[in-house]
């Protein structure tokens, strides 16, 4: 997905939320912590349901991500949404190990007020489904 051609508003003057989400992921890949977190409201909430963690506020969200010791890379597979709700499907690679992620972002205006992220490690396909499935592209 080419994330280079983005604008600031749509044709009706509303925030271009797709562009905001795309810039978030580009900044994440660059390691630009300031730009990565510019989309969050000061009082935004980030939930990690699998670990049971909730982070309140842009500063805490940035701090918990900024303290990650692994080398990280972000590959956006798709971004879908409309209105206040946007979903990203990505592969985040931590020290060379890929993890599939889904990020659900809720906007008010041009800021994310709530994000929920799910992380899933790869697992082997069941042999009994081999004749039914095709491989996803990397």
C-alpha positions in Angstrom: 0.0 0.0 0.0 1.4 3.4 -1.0 1.0 5.8 1.8 2.8 8.7 0.3 -0.1 10.7 -1.3 -2.3 12.0 1.5 -4.1 15.2 2.2 -5.4 17.0 5.2 -9.2 17.3 4.6 -11.8 15.7 2.4 -13.7 17.5 -0.3 -16.3 18.7 2.3 -13.7 20.1 4.7 -14.0 17.2 7.2 -10.8 15.7 8.6 -9.2 13.2 6.2 -9.1 10.4 8.8 -7.6 7.9 6.4 -4.7 10.3 5.8 -4.3 10.7 9.6 -4.1 6.9 10.1 -1.7 6.5 7.2 0.6 9.1 8.6 0.5 7.4 12.0 1.7 4.2 10.5 4.4 5.9 8.4 5.7 7.7 11.5 5.6 4.4 13.4 7.8 2.9 10.8 10.2 5.9 10.8 10.5 5.7 14.6 9.2 9.3 14.8 7.5 9.1 18.3 6.2 12.7 18.2 4.5 12.3 14.8 3.3 8.8 15.6 1.3 10.1 18.6 0.1 13.4 17.2 -3.2 11.9 16.2 -4.2 11.1 19.8 -6.3 13.4 22.0 -4.6 14.4 25.2 -7.0 12.1 27.1 -7.1 9.3 24.6 -7.4 5.7 25.8 -5.5 2.7 24.4 -6.6 -0.8 25.3 -4.7 -4.1 24.9 -7.5 -6.7 25.7 -5.2 -9.7 25.4 -2.9 -8.4 28.2 -5.7 -6.6 30.1 -3.9 -3.3 29.9 -5.4 0.2 29.5 -3.2 3.3 28.9 -4.8 6.7 29.6 -3.5 9.8 28.0 -1.3 10.6 25.0 1.8 10.8 27.1 1.4 7.3 28.6 0.5 5.8 25.3 3.7 7.3 23.8 5.8 6.3 26.8 4.8 2.6 26.7 5.5 2.4 23.0 8.7 4.4 23.2 10.1 2.0 25.8 9.8 -1.0 23.6 13.3 -2.7 23.4 12.7 -4.5 20.1 13.6 -3.3 16.6 10.1 -2.7 15.1 8.8 -2.5 11.5 5.3 -1.8 10.3 3.7 -3.1 7.2 0.1 -1.9 6.6 -2.0 -4.5 4.9 -5.2 -2.4 4.7 -7.1 0.5 6.3 -10.9 0.6 6.2 -13.3 2.9 7.8 -15.7 5.8 7.6 -17.0 8.5 9.9 -15.4 8.1 13.4 -14.4 4.4 13.2 -11.2 3.3 11.4 -9.6 -0.2 11.4 -6.0 -1.0 10.3 -4.7 -4.5 9.7 -0.9 -4.6 9.9 2.1 -6.8 10.4 4.4 -5.5 13.0 7.8 -7.2 13.1 9.6 -7.3 16.4 13.3 -8.2 16.1 12.5 -10.1 12.8 9.4 -11.9 14.2 6.1 -10.9 12.5 2.9 -10.4 14.5 -0.4 -9.7 12.8 -2.3 -6.8 14.4 -5.7 -5.2 14.2 -6.1 -1.6 15.4 -9.5 -0.1 15.9 -9.4 3.7 16.2 -12.3 5.9 17.2 -12.1 9.6 16.3 -13.7 12.8 17.5 -12.8 15.4 14.9 -9.3 14.8 13.8 -8.1 13.1 17.0 -8.2 9.5 18.1 -10.0 9.3 21.5 -10.0 5.5 21.8 -7.9 2.7 20.2 -8.1 -1.0 20.8 -5.2 -3.2 19.5 -5.2 -7.0 19.1 -2.0 -9.0 18.4 -1.9 -12.5 16.9 1.2 -14.6 16.4 1.3 -16.9 13.3 0.3 -20.6 13.8 0.6 -23.5 11.4 -2.4 -24.3 9.2 -4.3 -27.5 9.9 -3.4 -30.2 7.5 -7.0 -31.2 7.0 -7.8 -27.8 5.4 -4.9 -28.0 2.9 -7.2 -28.7 0.0 -9.6 -25.9 0.9 -7.3 -22.9 1.5 -4.7 -20.9 -0.4 -1.8 -19.1 1.2 -2.1 -15.5 2.1 0.6 -13.3 0.5 3.4 -12.2 2.7 
